[in-house]
Amino acid sequence: MAMISAVVLLSCVATVTAAFDVIAVPFDEGFSHLFGNDNLVRSSDGRIARLTLNRYSGTHPHPDLP
């Protein structure tokens, strides 16, 4: 019984490990800037992006905004 449990455990560990084996891609390769104007600032090497939000950011206008 212990042998079967060990095999099942190792199979589960191998499956989980394979599921998280991903390759990191630079931001410029994995993202297309479709909208947002100046709210998205990319680093010069394309590895980092900064998203700035303000009261005008979002999916629809807020009823209290002018």
C-alpha positions in Angstrom: 0.0 0.0 0.0 2.8 2.4 0.8 4.4 1.7 -2.6 1.2 2.7 -4.4 0.9 5.9 -2.3 4.4 6.8 -3.1 3.9 6.3 -6.9 0.7 8.4 -6.8 2.4 11.1 -4.8 5.3 11.3 -7.3 2.9 11.3 -10.2 1.1 14.3 -8.7 4.3 16.2 -8.0 5.5 15.6 -11.5 2.2 16.8 -13.0 2.2 20.0 -10.8 5.8 20.7 -11.6 5.2 20.4 -15.4 2.2 22.7 -15.2 4.3 25.5 -13.8 7.2 25.1 -16.1 6.7 28.3 -18.1 9.1 30.6 -20.0 9.2 34.3 -19.1 8.8 36.6 -22.1 9.7 40.3 -22.2 6.7 42.6 -21.7 7.0 44.0 -25.3 6.6 40.5 -26.8 3.7 39.4 -24.6 1.6 42.5 -24.6 0.0 44.8 -27.2 -0.8 48.4 -26.2 -4.4 48.8 -27.5 -5.6 51.7 -25.4 -4.7 53.7 -22.2 -2.6 56.4 -23.8 -0.1 57.5 -21.2 -1.3 55.3 -18.4 1.1 52.5 -19.4 4.8 53.3 -19.1 7.2 50.6 -20.4 10.9 50.3 -19.3 13.6 50.8 -21.9 14.5 47.1 -21.9 10.9 45.9 -22.3 10.9 43.8 -19.1 8.9 46.0 -16.8 5.7 48.1 -17.2 4.1 50.6 -14.8 0.4 51.2 -14.9 -0.8 54.5 -13.6 -4.5 55.0 -12.8 -6.3 58.2 -12.1 -9.9 59.3 -11.8 -10.4 59.1 -15.5 -9.1 55.5 -15.8 -11.6 52.7 -16.0 -14.2 51.1 -18.2 -16.9 53.8 -18.0 -17.3 57.3 -16.8 -18.2 57.7 -13.2 -21.5 59.6 -12.7 -19.9 62.1 -10.2 -17.2 63.2 -12.6 -17.7 66.4 -14.6 
